[in-house]
Amino acid sequence: MTLPFLKMNGLGNDFVVLDARRREIPLTPQAVKILADRRRGIGCDTLVLVTETSGADAAVTFFNADGSESAACGNASRCVANLVAAETGKSALILRTRDRDLFCRILPDGRVTVDMGEPKFDWQDIPLAERMDTRNLDIKLGPIDAPVLFGPSAVNMGNPHCLFFVKDVHAHDLEKIGPLIEAHPLFPERANISLVEVKAGDRIRQRVWERGVGITLACGTGACAAVAGAARRRLTGRHVLVELDGGILEIDWREENGHILMTGPAELNFRGEWPGEMAAP
């Protein structure tokens, strides 16, 4: 028996989507790693499992390419919302994740807006291994007296983000920095690492290293975290366009309820089938 799948992407952040609403799909961390492998599998940043649930249009579970589970993925949420909307004809729907319900809306231009909820800033909510001001973490890279990077902010958007505000995102080797800080002892659950360049009060440039994945072309929760972190440090306003390697996300941190709305595209690349015996070894 083969395993049907969809390949989707949001600004190049790509996903293998498995629909388990009508058939059971047993997944192990090893199975996820096989499917996510870009040389021997289908290839993706994140694997997404869609299941049925009561009180919402669908439930979604996210798995990083290394087989670990993630509580949130903004770009994948837009993709699944677009998929479910196409099936049901709805322009507004609810997706249930591990930690929260996401209210999604399909816009007339085809983009998808997702209410990602409120950002968390308390040290225990990131979480951090010790009490610390999350506006300015005691993390430094480079010589003690002249660090290359220092004082990042931390934000939780369903998963932990560490944000370095820099003058030029291309002046630093994210491929080297990412794994070092992802596994820093201060982050017991690891963290997504971003370089953030403020270009104007309503525009930033961001590059992201995602925990369990590596550098990705875009990160929805990362863009939300970057705007929340920048606005909190009074570097930007609350409505910001975020330039990622794969394109632009529109982020609006609402003052009336503290929720962050993320708007961007979602695309279906193709449908396929994978040999079932290899999907769950």
C-alpha positions as CSV (number, residue, x, y, z in Angstrom):
1,M,0.0,0.0,0.0
2,T,1.3,3.4,-0.9
3,L,1.2,6.6,1.1
4,P,-0.5,9.6,-0.6
5,F,1.1,12.9,0.2
6,L,1.1,16.6,-0.9
7,K,4.1,18.8,-1.3
8,M,3.4,22.4,-0.3
9,N,5.4,25.5,0.5
10,G,5.0,28.9,2.0
11,L,7.7,31.3,0.6
12,G,9.9,28.3,-0.1
13,N,9.6,26.9,3.4
14,D,8.5,23.4,2.2
15,F,6.3,20.7,3.6
16,V,5.2,17.1,3.1
17,V,1.6,17.1,4.1
18,L,0.0,13.7,5.1
19,D,-3.8,13.6,5.3
20,A,-4.8,11.2,8.2
21,R,-8.5,12.3,8.3
22,R,-9.7,9.2,6.6
23,R,-6.9,6.7,7.2
24,E,-4.6,6.1,10.1
25,I,-0.9,7.0,9.3
26,P,1.4,5.7,12.0
27,L,4.5,7.9,12.2
28,T,7.8,7.4,14.0
29,P,10.7,9.8,14.3
30,Q,12.6,7.6,11.9
31,A,9.7,7.6,9.4
32,V,9.7,11.4,9.5
33,K,13.4,11.6,8.8
34,I,13.1,9.2,5.9
35,L,10.3,11.2,4.3
36,A,12.0,14.5,4.9
37,D,15.4,13.4,3.6
38,R,16.1,15.4,0.4
39,R,18.3,12.8,-1.2
40,R,16.5,9.5,-0.4
41,G,13.0,10.7,0.6
42,I,10.5,13.3,-0.6
43,G,12.4,16.1,1.0
44,C,11.0,18.9,3.2
45,D,11.7,21.3,6.1
46,T,8.7,20.1,8.0
47,L,6.3,17.2,7.9
48,V,2.7,18.0,8.6
49,L,0.1,15.5,9.8
50,V,-3.6,16.5,9.3
51,T,-6.2,14.8,11.4
52,E,-9.9,15.2,12.3
53,T,-11.0,16.9,15.5
54,S,-14.2,18.2,17.0
55,G,-14.7,21.9,17.3
56,A,-12.2,22.8,14.5
57,D,-11.9,22.2,10.8
58,A,-8.8,20.1,11.2
59,A,-6.0,19.3,13.6
60,V,-2.4,19.7,12.6
61,T,0.8,18.2,14.0
62,F,4.2,19.4,12.9
63,F,7.4,17.4,12.8
64,N,10.9,18.9,12.1
65,A,13.1,17.2,9.5
66,D,15.1,15.5,12.3
67,G,11.9,13.7,13.5
68,S,11.3,15.9,16.6
69,E,7.8,17.5,17.1
70,S,7.2,21.2,17.0
71,A,4.2,22.9,18.5
72,A,3.9,25.6,15.8
73,C,4.7,26.3,12.2
74,G,3.2,29.4,10.7
75,N,4.0,28.8,7.0
76,A,2.6,25.2,7.2
77,S,-0.5,26.5,9.0
78,R,-1.2,28.7,6.0
79,C,-0.7,25.8,3.6
80,V,-3.1,23.5,5.5
81,A,-5.7,26.4,5.8
82,N,-5.5,26.9,2.1
83,L,-5.9,23.1,1.5
84,V,-8.9,22.8,3.8
85,A,-10.5,26.0,2.4
86,A,-10.3,24.6,-1.1
87,E,-12.0,21.4,0.0
88,T,-14.8,23.0,2.0
89,G,-15.3,26.3,0.2
90,K,-14.8,28.2,3.4
91,S,-12.9,31.5,3.6
92,A,-12.6,31.4,7.4
93,L,-11.7,28.3,9.4
94,I,-10.0,27.0,12.5
95,L,-7.0,24.8,12.8
96,R,-6.1,23.0,16.0
97,T,-2.5,22.7,17.0
98,R,-1.0,21.1,20.1
99,D,-1.1,24.3,22.1
100,R,-3.8,26.6,20.5
101,D,-6.5,27.0,17.9
102,L,-5.5,29.1,14.9
103,F,-8.1,31.3,13.2
104,C,-7.4,31.5,9.5
105,R,-8.9,33.6,6.7
106,I,-8.4,33.2,2.9
107,L,-8.0,36.7,1.4
108,P,-9.4,37.7,-2.0
109,D,-5.8,37.9,-3.4
110,G,-5.2,34.3,-2.4
111,R,-3.0,35.0,0.5
112,V,-3.8,33.5,3.9
113,T,-4.0,35.3,7.3
114,V,-3.5,33.3,10.4
115,D,-4.0,34.6,13.9
116,M,-0.9,33.2,15.6
117,G,-2.0,34.3,19.1
118,E,0.0,36.2,21.7
119,P,3.8,36.2,21.9
120,K,5.3,35.1,25.2
121,F,8.2,36.9,26.8
122,D,8.6,35.6,30.4
123,W,11.8,33.6,30.8
124,Q,10.0,30.5,31.9
125,D,7.7,30.6,28.9
126,I,10.5,30.7,26.3
127,P,11.7,28.5,28.2
128,L,15.1,29.6,29.5
129,A,17.2,27.5,31.9
130,E,17.4,30.5,34.3
131,R,15.7,33.8,35.1
132,M,16.9,36.5,32.6
133,D,15.7,39.6,30.9
134,T,14.4,38.3,27.6
135,R,14.9,41.6,25.9
136,N,18.6,41.2,26.2
137,L,19.9,37.7,26.9
138,D,23.4,37.2,28.3
139,I,24.7,35.4,25.2
140,K,27.9,36.5,23.3
141,L,29.7,35.1,20.3
142,G,33.4,36.0,19.7
143,P,36.0,37.7,22.0
144,I,34.8,38.6,25.4
145,D,35.9,42.2,25.1
146,A,34.7,42.6,21.5
147,P,31.9,40.1,20.8
148,V,30.7,39.7,17.2
149,L,27.1,39.0,18.3
150,F,25.6,39.7,21.7
151,G,22.4,40.5,23.6
152,P,19.7,38.8,21.6
153,S,16.0,38.9,22.5
154,A,13.9,35.8,23.2
155,V,10.2,35.3,22.2
156,N,8.0,32.3,22.2
157,M,5.5,32.0,19.4
158,G,4.5,28.4,20.1
159,N,8.2,27.6,19.8
160,P,11.3,29.4,21.2
161,H,13.1,32.1,19.1
162,C,16.4,33.8,19.8
163,L,16.8,37.0,17.8
164,F,20.1,38.8,17.1
165,F,19.5,42.4,15.9
166,V,22.3,43.2,13.4
167,K,23.3,45.9,10.9
168,D,23.6,43.4,8.0
169,V,22.1,39.8,8.1
170,H,24.6,38.8,5.4
171,A,27.7,39.8,7.5
172,H,27.4,36.8,9.8
173,D,27.7,33.1,9.0
174,L,24.2,31.8,10.1
175,E,25.1,28.2,9.1
176,K,27.9,28.3,11.7
177,I,26.0,30.4,14.3
178,G,22.7,28.6,14.1
179,P,23.7,25.2,15.5
180,L,25.9,26.7,18.2
181,I,23.1,28.9,19.7
182,E,20.3,26.4,19.0
183,A,21.9,24.0,21.5
184,H,23.0,26.7,24.0
185,P,22.5,25.6,27.6
186,L,20.2,28.5,28.2
187,F,17.6,26.8,25.9
188,P,16.6,23.5,27.4
189,E,14.2,22.9,24.4
190,R,16.6,24.3,21.9
191,A,15.7,27.4,19.9
192,N,15.2,28.9,16.4
193,I,17.9,31.4,15.7
194,S,17.4,34.6,13.7
195,L,19.5,37.4,12.3
196,V,17.3,40.5,12.1
197,E,18.2,43.7,10.3
198,V,15.9,46.7,10.8
199,K,15.5,48.6,7.5
200,A,12.8,51.0,8.6
201,G,10.1,51.3,11.2
202,D,7.8,49.1,9.1
203,R,10.3,46.8,7.4
204,I,12.9,44.3,8.5
205,R,15.1,41.7,6.9
206,Q,15.4,38.3,8.5
207,R,17.3,35.1,8.1
208,V,16.4,32.0,10.1
209,W,18.0,28.8,11.4
210,E,15.2,26.5,12.5
211,R,15.9,24.0,15.2
212,G,15.9,20.4,13.9
213,V,16.0,21.7,10.3
214,G,18.7,24.2,9.5
215,I,18.5,27.4,7.4
216,T,15.1,27.8,5.8
217,L,13.9,30.2,3.1
218,A,11.2,31.4,5.5
219,C,9.8,30.9,9.0
220,G,6.3,32.2,9.9
221,T,6.7,31.9,13.7
222,G,10.1,33.5,13.3
223,A,8.8,36.5,11.5
224,C,6.1,37.0,14.2
225,A,8.8,36.7,16.9
226,A,11.1,39.1,15.1
227,V,8.4,41.8,14.9
228,A,7.4,41.3,18.5
229,G,11.0,41.4,19.6
230,A,11.8,44.5,17.5
231,A,8.7,46.4,18.6
232,R,9.4,45.5,22.2
233,R,12.9,47.1,21.9
234,R,11.3,50.0,20.1
235,L,13.2,49.4,16.9
236,T,10.0,49.1,14.8
237,G,6.3,49.7,14.9
238,R,3.8,46.8,15.3
239,H,2.8,46.5,11.6
240,V,5.9,45.3,9.7
241,L,6.8,43.7,6.4
242,V,9.3,41.0,7.0
243,E,11.7,40.2,4.1
244,L,12.8,36.6,4.3
245,D,15.0,34.6,1.9
246,G,11.9,33.2,0.2
247,G,9.8,36.4,0.1
248,I,7.7,38.8,2.3
249,L,5.4,38.1,5.2
250,E,3.1,40.8,6.5
251,I,3.0,40.8,10.3
252,D,0.5,42.8,12.4
253,W,0.8,42.8,16.2
254,R,-2.6,44.0,17.3
255,E,-2.7,46.4,20.2
256,E,-6.3,45.7,21.2
257,N,-5.7,42.0,22.1
258,G,-2.0,41.4,21.8
259,H,-2.5,38.8,19.0
260,I,-0.2,38.6,16.0
261,L,-1.7,38.2,12.5
262,M,0.6,36.7,9.9
263,T,-0.3,37.1,6.2
264,G,1.4,35.4,3.3
265,P,1.1,33.0,0.3
266,A,0.6,29.2,0.4
267,E,1.2,26.9,-2.6
268,L,0.5,23.3,-3.6
269,N,3.5,22.1,-5.6
270,F,2.3,18.6,-6.4
271,R,0.7,15.4,-5.2
272,G,2.4,12.0,-5.0
273,E,2.6,8.6,-3.5
274,W,5.3,7.1,-1.4
275,P,5.9,3.3,-0.9
276,G,4.1,2.5,2.4
277,E,6.6,0.0,3.6
278,M,9.3,2.8,3.6
279,A,7.1,5.4,5.3
280,A,6.9,3.6,8.7
281,P,9.9,1.3,9.1
